[in-house]
């Protein structure tokens, strides 16, 4: 399933045509833009979440997948890669390396236990050290503001 907002309609049309050309019609679903809740549900039931391009920012889709217990696959230059171990919690490929990406995806499909254990490890990593609380605490500590143990509201 390909879910999310398209950068432009022409790209979606090219992907649909390519799917037809490769004989994958009926095996690939283009779901389009989804609500945040729907994306979370998709990640929770997926083998993995894949980002094909290196995002200029941190890589929130990968972190959101990890928060659902779903391992993710993304280019190794994405910012999120500095927080997850390659082959343990997530899987990285060189941007533009279609064969490397295909090898990772085949491995995860062929080894569902690996995908599952990597998803659980990604969830644990996100839950224990990549929450908004952890981020706010790091910033407060860096600027010398005392941090309360009270829950954030």
C-alpha positions in Angstrom: 0.0 0.0 0.0 1.2 3.5 -0.9 -0.4 6.0 1.5 0.1 9.6 2.0 -0.1 12.9 0.2 1.5 13.2 -3.3 3.9 16.0 -4.0 2.1 16.5 -7.3 -0.5 14.7 -9.3 1.9 13.9 -12.2 4.0 11.8 -9.9 1.0 9.7 -8.8 0.0 9.2 -12.4 3.5 8.0 -13.3 3.5 5.5 -10.4 0.1 4.2 -11.4 1.3 3.8 -15.0 4.5 2.0 -13.8 2.4 -0.3 -11.6 0.3 -1.3 -14.6 3.4 -1.7 -16.9 5.0 -4.0 -14.4 1.9 -6.1 -14.0 1.4 -5.2 -10.4 -2.1 -3.8 -10.8 -4.2 -5.3 -8.0 -1.1 -5.9 -5.9 -0.3 -2.3 -5.1 -3.0 0.0 -3.7 -2.6 3.8 -3.9 -4.6 4.9 -0.8 -3.8 8.6 -1.1 -3.7 11.1 1.8 -4.9 9.6 5.2 -5.7 11.0 8.6 -3.0 10.8 11.3 -5.1 8.1 13.0 -5.4 6.1 9.8 -1.6 6.4 9.1 -1.0 5.1 12.6 -3.3 2.1 12.1 -1.6 1.3 8.7 1.8 1.4 10.4 0.7 -0.8 13.2 -0.4 -3.5 10.8 2.5 -3.1 8.2 5.6 -5.2 7.8 7.5 -1.9 7.5 7.2 1.7 6.6 9.2 3.0 3.7 10.4 6.5 2.9 12.0 6.7 -0.5 13.6 10.1 -0.4 15.8 11.7 2.2 13.7 14.2 3.9 15.3 17.6 4.5 14.1 17.5 8.1 14.3 14.8 10.8 12.1 12.2 9.2 8.9 12.2 11.3 7.1 9.5 9.2 9.8 7.1 10.3 9.5 8.1 14.0 5.7 7.9 13.8 6.0 4.3 12.4 8.4 3.4 15.2 5.8 4.7 17.7 3.4 2.1 16.3 5.9 -0.7 16.7 6.7 -0.7 13.0 10.2 -0.9 11.7 11.1 1.6 9.0 13.2 1.7 5.9 14.7 5.0 4.7 17.8 6.5 3.1 20.8 6.5 5.4 21.2 10.3 5.1 17.8 11.0 6.8 18.1 12.7 10.2 16.2 10.0 12.0 19.0 7.5 11.2 21.2 8.9 13.9 18.8 7.6 16.6 18.1 4.0 15.4 20.5 1.2 14.7 20.6 -0.1 11.1 19.5 -3.7 10.9 18.3 -3.7 14.5 15.5 -1.1 14.8 15.4 0.2 11.2 17.0 -0.5 7.8 18.9 2.0 5.7 19.8 2.2 2.0 21.7 4.7 -0.1 19.2 7.1 -1.7 18.6 6.1 -5.3 19.8 2.5 -4.7 16.8 0.6 -5.9 18.5 -2.8 -5.7 19.6 -2.1 -2.1 16.0 -1.1 -1.2 14.6 -4.2 -2.9 17.0 -6.4 -0.9 15.9 -4.9 2.4 12.2 -5.2 1.5 12.6 -8.8 0.3 14.4 -9.7 3.5 11.7 -8.2 5.7 8.9 -9.9 3.8 10.8 -13.2 3.8 11.7 -12.9 7.5 8.5 -11.6 9.3 10.1 -12.3 12.7 12.9 -9.9 11.9 10.5 -7.2 10.8 8.5 -7.8 14.0 11.5 -7.8 16.4 12.9 -4.7 14.6 9.5 -2.9 15.0 9.4 -3.8 18.7 13.0 -2.5 19.2 12.1 0.7 17.3 9.1 1.2 19.5 11.1 0.7 22.6 13.8 3.2 21.4 11.2 5.8 20.5 9.2 5.3 23.7 12.3 5.6 26.0 14.3 8.3 24.4 12.6 10.1 21.6 9.4 11.6 23.1 8.6 15.3 23.3 9.4 15.1 27.0 12.9 13.9 26.3 13.4 16.6 23.7 12.1 19.4 26.0 14.2 18.1 28.9 17.3 18.1 26.7 16.7 21.7 25.6 15.9 22.8 29.2 19.1 21.2 30.5 21.2 22.7 27.7 20.0 26.2 28.6 20.3 25.7 32.4 16.6 25.5 33.3 15.7 23.2 36.2 13.5 20.3 34.9 10.5 19.2 37.0 9.5 15.5 37.3 5.9 16.6 37.0 4.0 15.2 34.0 3.7 17.5 31.0 0.3 19.0 30.3 
